[in-house]
Every structure is written in C-alpha cells, then in structure tokens.
Amino acid sequence: MSQNGITERENLQLVFDGKQPEWVPLAEECADFAMNGFLMQWYKPGVVSTDVFGAKYYTEDPRVGPMPIAGEPLLGNIHEWREKVLFPDLKSIDWEEWAAKDTARWNRREKMSQVMMSGSANGAVFQLMVTLMSHEGALYALADEDDEEEWHNLLGSLTDWTEELIKNTIKHYKPDVVCICDDNASKNSSFMSPATFRKMIKPYHQRLAQTVVDCGCIPTLHCCGNVEKLFADFIEVGYRGWDPSQVQNDLKGMKAAYGKNIVFFGGWDSQGVVNQAGAREEDVRAAVRRSFEILAPGGGYVWSTSGMLLPWDIGEEQAGWVSDEARKCSREFYASQR
C-alpha cells in the first residue's frame, strides 16, 4: 500500500537509484516474487525425482528445498557431460501458460516484481555444476588443471542455455528484477579462492548479469555464506543487489565500503540463537534492530529474512516478534533522522 504519497514500488526504486527512501522497504511488502514454475514441476517430496537436467533428488519433507541425492551425481567426472547432460528444449515450453500461472498474483502497480533465476533447482553457474557433479566433484574439477578446458566447455554451454532461459523469462514474465541464484561460499569462507573465482566462475556471472541488463531489467545476486573475498567481484560483474546479507560477513565494513554500489537485502541472523525456538523476545527484537542499524543508514537496504525464518520451527509467536519489530524499524528508522 502507499505510504507518504508514494507506493512501495516507487520507494524501492529510490533504493535502486542510490537515494534514501521514505522508509526501509520490507522484501515481502515491496516486491512480488516468482520462480520459473516449469523448472520445479518435476519435484515431488517422498519419491525420487529427476530434474530437467537429469539429476536425481529425494527428500521426505515438503518444506525442505530439493537437493541432489548424495553419492549419486549425474557426472562421475566432468568429461562425461556430452553424453549425460540433458539440455531442456526451451522452445517446447508454453511460456505464456507458465508466466500466467507464476505471475497471477503480482501487483505491478504497487510493487516491483522479481524472478528468481536458478537454471536448476539449486542455482546457476557454480551451483548448476554442483547439481550435476556434487560439491566434491565440482571442487575437484575446479582444482584440476587437466579439467580446466572441459570446465569451460560445460559451463559455457550451461550459460548459453541459461541466457536463453533468462531472455524467454523476461519476455513473458516481464519482471523488474532478475535475481541470479548461486551459492559460492560456506559459513566461514568462499568455496574457492578469489583467483579461481575470477578465472573459472566470474566470466559466466558477467554474461548472465549483462543479459539481464540488455533485456531491460535489474540484475541481483542470491549468494549465501561468507562472501567478503568475492564481494568486489560481484559488484564488478554488475549486480545491483545482494541477498541474503548474512551476519557471518563483516556487514558494517562491507556497507561502508560498498554501500553506494550495491543494495543489501537481508541481514537477519538466520543461524543464530534468535532464529531458534525458545529465544527471548528482547533478544529477537534486538537482532532485528541491529540489522537496520548496520545496513539502513543512507539507504541501500531492504530488510528480509530471505525465507530463512520458518514459523513452524520457531513458533508463530516468535516469528511474529520478528515481523513486528521489522515493521516498526521500517517506518521509524528514517523518520527518526529527520
């Protein structure tokens, strides 16, 4: 709904324009989200499922995102990819039907719209390689000089396909923002050195981000973990937003260094005690306020739990404290500075 004479959409646009907004946007209120439904239609909890590339998945819990079956990678080594990797035919997709389903509830006048672009269930670029090879297999291939040429051959072909996926998605879904999903880090550090990232991963992110820009949309990146060593590269690639801004990073330092160049989404301490059942209300609310205090000054911030707050795990009341405090901080933070 509109506030102070402007809409949520207009307020979020101020953030992307590098201006201080009227209030700190809340992700669930300022934008509508969707994934390509056809990428997930194969996923059925409780049974072995095969994704669009031929990788096999299994999970009992429908609330848990799909992950490839451990120990059963599609590729035993990277040199098998020409025989084993399926490239879905994007021309066979009824784009109009899927776009109508996935965007049916979008409020384009009041809110911005965003498509989460994975390429597979888990992500694009490095995570797409992990989907096909497992984490161990992908990391071995990154480290083995004998695999370097085939790494670029496979990832180049996957990126060709993902670029066409992006173009078709933007044409039919007509979003404002396209978020490329690719986890390149653990809680403690990046999965690979900055030098390896720049040589083996970064060029493909550059291609995807540029494709989004060429199609008239804003490119953002979802990348979990401690990404400090790679963050300047994310900005050089052209990403204009980063989610989920997890607290294991030096968010204060990153905000000071890069706050004029990229929008920080997130800030919720998803792995701390405040996101565990039984946390004290005062601690939960203080954690929410702390994220605003670190990331909101001067603009360039959108509050979000990035889907990492699960009411069925921590309880409705505790989840309510998070939402209530975020809403208070959203409306009061900039007002208190005027």
C-alpha positions in Angstrom: 0.0 0.0 0.0 1.1 3.6 -0.5 2.9 5.5 2.3 3.7 9.2 2.4 2.2 9.7 -1.0 4.4 7.1 -2.8 3.9 3.4 -3.4 6.1 0.5 -2.2 7.3 0.2 -5.8 8.4 3.8 -6.0 10.0 3.6 -2.6 12.1 0.6 -3.7 13.0 2.3 -6.9 14.6 5.1 -4.8 16.8 2.4 -3.2 18.0 1.1 -6.5 18.6 4.7 -7.7 21.0 5.2 -4.8 18.7 7.5 -2.9 17.5 7.3 0.6 13.9 6.0 0.5 11.0 7.3 2.6 11.1 4.1 4.7 13.2 0.9 4.7 11.5 -1.5 2.3 10.4 -4.9 3.6 11.0 -7.5 0.9 7.7 -9.3 1.4 5.8 -6.0 1.1 7.7 -4.1 -1.7 8.1 -6.8 -4.3 6.3 -9.9 -5.7 8.4 -13.0 -6.4 8.3 -16.0 -8.6 10.5 -18.8 -9.9 10.1 -20.5 -13.3 7.4 -23.0 -12.4 8.4 -25.4 -15.2 11.8 -25.8 -13.6 10.2 -27.2 -10.4 7.3 -29.2 -11.8 9.3 -32.4 -11.6 9.8 -32.1 -7.8 7.7 -34.5 -5.7 8.7 -34.9 -2.0 8.7 -38.5 -0.8 9.7 -40.0 -4.2 12.9 -40.0 -6.2 12.6 -37.1 -8.7 14.6 -36.2 -11.8 15.1 -32.6 -12.6 15.2 -31.0 -16.1 18.9 -31.8 -16.5 18.6 -35.5 -15.4 20.0 -35.1 -11.8 18.1 -37.2 -9.2 16.7 -35.7 -6.0 15.0 -37.0 -2.8 13.6 -35.6 0.4 10.8 -36.6 2.7 10.0 -33.1 4.0 8.0 -30.9 1.6 9.1 -27.8 3.4 12.8 -28.5 2.6 14.2 -27.4 -0.7 15.2 -30.2 -3.1 18.8 -31.4 -3.0 20.5 -34.0 -5.3 20.8 -37.4 -3.8 24.2 -37.7 -2.0 26.6 -40.1 -3.6 24.7 -40.3 -6.9 25.9 -37.4 -9.1 24.9 -37.4 -12.7 28.5 -37.0 -13.7 31.2 -39.2 -12.3 33.7 -36.8 -13.9 33.4 -33.7 -16.0 34.5 -35.4 -19.2 31.1 -37.4 -19.3 29.0 -34.3 -19.8 28.4 -34.5 -23.6 26.9 -38.0 -23.2 25.0 -37.5 -19.9 23.8 -33.9 -19.6 20.3 -33.1 -20.9 19.7 -29.6 -22.2 15.9 -28.9 -21.9 14.3 -27.6 -25.1 13.2 -24.1 -24.2 11.2 -23.8 -27.4 8.9 -26.6 -26.3 7.8 -24.7 -23.2 4.4 -23.0 -23.1 5.8 -19.7 -21.8 2.5 -17.8 -21.8 0.9 -20.5 -19.7 3.7 -20.7 -17.1 4.0 -16.9 -17.0 0.3 -16.5 -16.4 0.5 -19.1 -13.5 3.6 -17.7 -11.9 2.7 -14.0 -12.0 -1.1 -14.3 -11.4 -0.9 -12.5 -8.0 1.7 -9.9 -9.0 0.6 -6.3 -8.2 2.7 -4.5 -10.8 1.3 -1.0 -10.0 2.0 -1.1 -6.3 5.1 -3.4 -6.1 8.2 -4.3 -8.1 8.3 -7.8 -9.5 11.2 -10.2 -9.3 12.0 -13.6 -10.8 14.4 -15.9 -9.0 16.6 -17.4 -11.8 18.2 -20.7 -10.9 18.7 -22.6 -14.2 18.1 -25.7 -12.0 16.5 -26.3 -8.6 19.7 -25.2 -6.8 21.2 -22.4 -8.8 23.1 -21.2 -11.8 26.8 -21.2 -12.7 28.7 -22.9 -9.8 25.6 -24.4 -8.2 24.5 -25.8 -11.5 27.8 -27.6 -11.8 27.3 -28.9 -8.2 23.9 -30.1 -9.2 25.5 -32.2 -12.0 28.7 -33.3 -10.2 28.2 -32.9 -6.4 30.1 -30.3 -4.3 33.1 -32.6 -4.2 33.1 -33.3 -7.9 32.8 -29.6 -8.8 35.5 -28.6 -6.5 37.9 -31.3 -7.7 37.2 -30.2 -11.3 37.9 -26.6 -10.3 41.3 -27.6 -8.8 42.4 -30.0 -11.5 44.3 -28.2 -14.4 43.5 -31.2 -16.6 39.8 -30.5 -16.2 40.0 -26.8 -16.9 39.2 -26.9 -20.6 36.2 -29.2 -20.1 35.0 -27.0 -17.2 34.8 -24.0 -19.5 33.2 -26.1 -22.3 30.5 -27.4 -20.0 29.9 -24.2 -18.0 29.9 -22.2 -21.2 27.2 -24.5 -22.7 25.2 -24.3 -19.5 25.5 -20.5 -19.6 24.4 -20.4 -23.2 21.3 -22.3 -22.1 20.7 -20.1 -19.0 21.0 -16.9 -21.1 18.2 -18.2 -23.4 16.2 -19.1 -20.2 16.6 -15.5 -18.9 15.6 -14.0 -22.2 12.5 -16.1 -22.5 11.6 -15.5 -18.9 11.9 -11.7 -19.1 10.0 -11.6 -22.4 7.0 -13.4 -20.9 7.1 -12.7 -17.2 8.1 -9.0 -17.7 9.8 -8.6 -14.2 11.6 -5.5 -12.9 14.3 -7.5 -11.2 16.0 -10.8 -12.1 17.9 -12.5 -9.2 20.6 -15.0 -10.2 20.9 -17.7 -7.6 24.4 -19.1 -7.0 25.9 -20.1 -3.6 29.7 -19.7 -3.8 30.5 -19.8 -0.1 30.1 -21.7 3.2 29.5 -20.0 6.6 33.2 -19.4 7.0 34.6 -18.5 3.6 34.1 -18.9 -0.2 34.3 -22.3 -1.7 37.2 -21.3 -3.9 39.9 -18.7 -3.8 39.2 -15.2 -5.4 41.7 -16.0 -8.1 39.9 -19.3 -9.0 36.5 -17.5 -8.9 37.7 -14.8 -11.2 39.2 -17.3 -13.7 36.5 -20.1 -13.6 33.3 -18.6 -12.3 33.2 -14.8 -12.7 33.0 -14.6 -16.6 29.8 -16.6 -16.6 28.2 -14.3 -14.0 29.3 -11.4 -16.1 27.4 -12.9 -19.0 24.2 -13.5 -17.1 24.2 -10.1 -15.4 24.7 -8.4 -18.8 22.0 -10.5 -20.3 19.6 -9.2 -17.7 20.7 -5.6 -18.3 20.4 -6.0 -22.0 16.8 -7.1 -21.5 16.0 -4.0 -19.5 15.9 -5.4 -16.0 17.9 -5.0 -12.8 20.3 -7.9 -12.0 20.7 -9.0 -8.4 22.5 -12.0 -6.8 21.5 -14.5 -4.2 24.6 -16.0 -2.7 24.7 -17.4 0.8 27.7 -17.6 3.2 30.7 -15.5 3.9 31.3 -13.8 0.6 33.6 -11.0 1.7 36.5 -12.1 -0.5 34.3 -12.2 -3.6 32.1 -9.1 -3.0 34.0 -6.6 -5.0 33.8 -9.1 -7.9 30.0 -9.3 -7.6 29.9 -5.5 -8.0 32.3 -5.5 -10.9 30.1 -8.1 -12.6 27.2 -5.7 -12.5 24.9 -7.0 -9.8 23.0 -4.2 -8.2 21.7 -6.1 -5.2 22.9 -8.9 -2.9 20.8 -11.3 -0.8 20.8 -12.6 2.0 23.5 -10.4 3.6 24.2 -13.0 6.3 25.7 -11.9 9.6 28.9 -14.0 9.3 30.1 -11.3 6.9 31.5 -8.0 8.1 28.3 -6.3 7.1 29.3 -3.0 8.7 32.6 -2.9 6.8 31.0 -4.0 3.6 28.3 -1.4 3.9 30.9 1.3 4.5 33.0 0.2 1.5 30.3 -0.7 -1.0 27.0 0.8 0.2 26.9 3.2 -2.7 27.4 0.5 -5.3 25.0 -2.3 -4.3 21.8 -2.8 -2.4 21.9 -5.1 0.7 18.9 -7.4 1.1 18.5 -9.4 4.3 20.5 -9.0 7.5 18.5 -11.5 9.6 20.6 -13.7 11.9 19.2 -16.9 10.5 21.8 -19.2 12.1 22.0 -17.5 15.5 20.1 -18.3 18.7 17.5 -15.7 17.8 16.3 -17.9 15.0 16.0 -21.0 17.3 12.9 -22.0 19.2 12.8 -20.6 22.7 14.7 -17.4 22.1 13.9 -14.5 24.4 11.7 -11.8 22.9 14.1 -9.0 23.8 16.9 -10.8 22.0 14.9 -11.4 18.9 13.8 -7.8 18.6 17.3 -6.5 19.3 18.7 -8.7 16.5 16.2 -7.2 14.1 17.1 -3.7 15.2 20.8 -4.4 14.8 20.4 -5.3 11.2 18.7 -2.0 10.5 21.3 -0.1 12.4 24.1 -1.6 10.4 22.6 -1.7 6.9 20.0 1.0 6.7 21.9 4.3 7.1 21.9 6.3 3.9 19.7 3.9 2.0 20.7 0.9 0.0 19.0 -1.6 2.3 15.9 -3.9 2.0 15.0 -5.9 5.1 14.4 -9.6 4.5 14.6 -12.9 6.3 15.3 -14.3 2.8 13.0 -17.2 3.5 15.1 -18.3 6.5 12.6 -17.7 9.2 10.3 -20.7 9.5 7.3 -20.2 11.8 6.6 -24.0 12.0 10.1 -24.4 13.5 10.3 -21.5 15.9 6.6 -20.9 16.6 4.1 -18.4 15.3 4.6 -16.1 18.3 8.4 -15.8 17.9 8.1 -15.3 14.2 5.6 -12.6 14.9 8.2 -10.7 17.1 10.5 -10.6 14.0 7.8 -9.3 11.7 6.5 -6.8 14.2 9.9 -5.4 15.0 10.9 -5.2 11.3 7.8 -3.3 10.5 8.4 -0.8 13.4 12.0 -0.3 12.3 11.0 0.1 8.7 8.7 3.0 9.3 10.7 4.7 12.1 14.3 4.4 11.1 14.5 7.3 8.6 11.7 9.3 10.3 13.8 9.5 13.4 16.7 11.0 11.5 14.6 13.9 10.0 
